[in-house]
Amino acid sequence: MTMLAGQVAIVTGAGGGIGRGIVDRFVREGARVTAVDFDVERLEALAGLYGDAVRTVVADVADWDANRAVVETTLEAFGRLDCFVGNAGIFDHGMRLEAMEGANIPGAATELLGVNLIGYLLGVRASLDALRASKGNVILTGSFASTEPSGGGILYTISKHGVVGAVRQLAYELAPDIRVNGVSPGVAPTVLKGVSSLGQVEQSAVFPGTAALLPLARMPEAADFGGTYAFLASRDAAHITGSMLPVDSGLAIRGIG
Ligand SMILES: NC(=O)c1ccc[n+]([C@@H]2O[C@H](COP(=O)([O-])OP(=O)(O)OC[C@H]3O[C@@H](n4cnc5c(N)ncnc54)[C@H](O)[C@@H]3O)[C@@H](O)[C@H]2O)c1
């Protein structure tokens, strides 16, 4: 018996990296998936791979109408929705507050928070009725930066701290019908898009030297995170809500030794 047999999920940021790993794992566990990304080329690599089990939708998660359209497409294609995974994200490549011109901060904050935090809220809001009907669940991607400094710069860190608040508040608001949890990856060897209003382009998500600092001494693959999401979406997690599950290669227990 697969973990997610008969379930239907929406996964954002599904074109690559951790999101693609979630799609692959959910399909292996028996789910049908709407895979959402605004990167057309990345989605094309996924389209057709799983036949009718995966529907790809090009959408900007920071846009309300786009989120509504994603849910409508999902219900038309699959008839139900059991899990919304908010995972799309952009990175500030560790930029410090003092490195930003003051006049650029409002635009940069709007851009980054619009994807990493508001995009999640829009996706959950658009999914609410369908998730209530299925007694479904929400999973949001946090980060090591959800609890610690230096996992990113100031904008990324406040966005990922905000994910913890979103998970806890939404778990409170949506109980008993909908469970809400998060996954906090430590590091994964992906290439994250930057804040375009700051002139940032794609760059490795892993800071130089990080691999040598991991207590578990192994850099995970992006695909390694999918199982944690599948677990949280499954009936085995029926009594878990409001939790952030760290998958951080031991970063939080490095200590000072
Ligand atoms: N890679 C890491 O080390 C790491 C660590 C902690 C948390 N994370 C988080 O994991 C999540 C996935 O990131 P990843 O590392 O797999 O990087 P990634 O760049 O491979 O995946 C992110 C995806 O989101 C998409 N995306 C970005 N903005 C979008 C928008 N407005 N609308 C739709 N799609 C959009 C991108 O096109 C990309 O395919 C992010 O939330 C990231 O913050 C990553």
The ligand as an SDF file (V2000), in Angstrom:
LIG
                    3D

 44 48  0  0  0  0  0  0  0  0999 V2000
   18.3440   24.6460   -1.4310 N   0  0  0  0  0  0  0  0  0  0  0  0
   18.4770   24.8840   -0.1350 C   0  0  0  0  0  0  0  0  0  0  0  0
   19.5790   24.7840    0.4400 O   0  0  0  0  0  0  0  0  0  0  0  0
   17.2700   25.2940    0.6800 C   0  0  0  0  0  0  0  0  0  0  0  0
   17.3900   25.3380    2.0750 C   0  0  0  0  0  0  0  0  0  0  0  0
   16.2920   25.7070    2.8350 C   0  0  0  0  0  0  0  0  0  0  0  0
   15.0870   26.0090    2.2280 C   0  0  0  0  0  0  0  0  0  0  0  0
   14.9990   25.9670    0.8570 N   0  0  0  0  0  0  0  0  0  0  0  0
   13.6980   26.3160    0.2750 C   0  0  0  0  0  0  0  0  0  0  0  0
   13.2670   25.2570   -0.5510 O   0  0  0  0  0  0  0  0  0  0  0  0
   12.3240   25.7540   -1.4960 C   0  0  0  0  0  0  0  0  0  0  0  0
   12.6780   25.2150   -2.8710 C   0  0  0  0  0  0  0  0  0  0  0  0
   13.9180   25.7620   -3.2670 O   0  0  0  0  0  0  0  0  0  0  0  0
   15.0390   24.9440   -4.0340 P   0  0  0  0  0  0  0  0  0  0  0  0
   16.2590   24.9740   -3.2090 O   0  0  0  0  0  0  0  0  0  0  0  0
   14.5120   23.6470   -4.4940 O   0  0  0  0  0  0  0  0  0  0  0  0
   15.3450   25.9260   -5.2690 O   0  0  0  0  0  0  0  0  0  0  0  0
   14.8400   25.9000   -6.7850 P   0  0  0  0  0  0  0  0  0  0  0  0
   15.1600   27.2440   -7.3550 O   0  0  0  0  0  0  0  0  0  0  0  0
   15.3630   24.6930   -7.4700 O   0  0  0  0  0  0  0  0  0  0  0  0
   13.2620   25.7480   -6.6360 O   0  0  0  0  0  0  0  0  0  0  0  0
   12.3920   26.8300   -6.4530 C   0  0  0  0  0  0  0  0  0  0  0  0
   11.3960   26.8510   -7.5970 C   0  0  0  0  0  0  0  0  0  0  0  0
   10.4570   27.9110   -7.3410 O   0  0  0  0  0  0  0  0  0  0  0  0
   10.1500   28.5090   -8.5910 C   0  0  0  0  0  0  0  0  0  0  0  0
    9.6310   29.8610   -8.3680 N   0  0  0  0  0  0  0  0  0  0  0  0
   10.3050   30.9350   -7.8940 C   0  0  0  0  0  0  0  0  0  0  0  0
    9.5020   32.0060   -7.8810 N   0  0  0  0  0  0  0  0  0  0  0  0
    8.2900   31.5960   -8.3370 C   0  0  0  0  0  0  0  0  0  0  0  0
    7.0500   32.2540   -8.5430 C   0  0  0  0  0  0  0  0  0  0  0  0
    6.8890   33.5740   -8.2850 N   0  0  0  0  0  0  0  0  0  0  0  0
    6.0000   31.5300   -9.0100 N   0  0  0  0  0  0  0  0  0  0  0  0
    6.1590   30.2090   -9.3130 C   0  0  0  0  0  0  0  0  0  0  0  0
    7.3090   29.5410   -9.1450 N   0  0  0  0  0  0  0  0  0  0  0  0
    8.3700   30.2320   -8.6470 C   0  0  0  0  0  0  0  0  0  0  0  0
   11.4620   28.4980   -9.3510 C   0  0  0  0  0  0  0  0  0  0  0  0
   11.2660   28.6540  -10.7470 O   0  0  0  0  0  0  0  0  0  0  0  0
   12.0390   27.1420   -8.9520 C   0  0  0  0  0  0  0  0  0  0  0  0
   11.7010   26.1290   -9.8950 O   0  0  0  0  0  0  0  0  0  0  0  0
   12.3740   27.2800   -1.3840 C   0  0  0  0  0  0  0  0  0  0  0  0
   11.2690   27.7320   -0.6310 O   0  0  0  0  0  0  0  0  0  0  0  0
   13.6720   27.5130   -0.6420 C   0  0  0  0  0  0  0  0  0  0  0  0
   13.6480   28.7280    0.0680 O   0  0  0  0  0  0  0  0  0  0  0  0
   16.0540   25.5950    0.0800 C   0  0  0  0  0  0  0  0  0  0  0  0
  1  2  1  0
  2  3  2  0
  2  4  1  0
  4  5  1  0
  4 44  2  0
  5  6  2  0
  6  7  1  0
  7  8  2  0
  8  9  1  0
  8 44  1  0
  9 10  1  0
  9 42  1  0
 10 11  1  0
 11 12  1  0
 11 40  1  0
 12 13  1  0
 13 14  1  0
 14 15  2  0
 14 16  1  0
 14 17  1  0
 17 18  1  0
 18 19  2  0
 18 20  1  0
 18 21  1  0
 21 22  1  0
 22 23  1  0
 23 24  1  0
 23 38  1  0
 24 25  1  0
 25 26  1  0
 25 36  1  0
 26 27  1  0
 26 35  1  0
 27 28  2  0
 28 29  1  0
 29 30  1  0
 29 35  2  0
 30 31  1  0
 30 32  2  0
 32 33  1  0
 33 34  2  0
 34 35  1  0
 36 37  1  0
 36 38  1  0
 38 39  1  0
 40 41  1  0
 40 42  1  0
 42 43  1  0
M  CHG  2   8   1  16  -1
M  END
$$$$
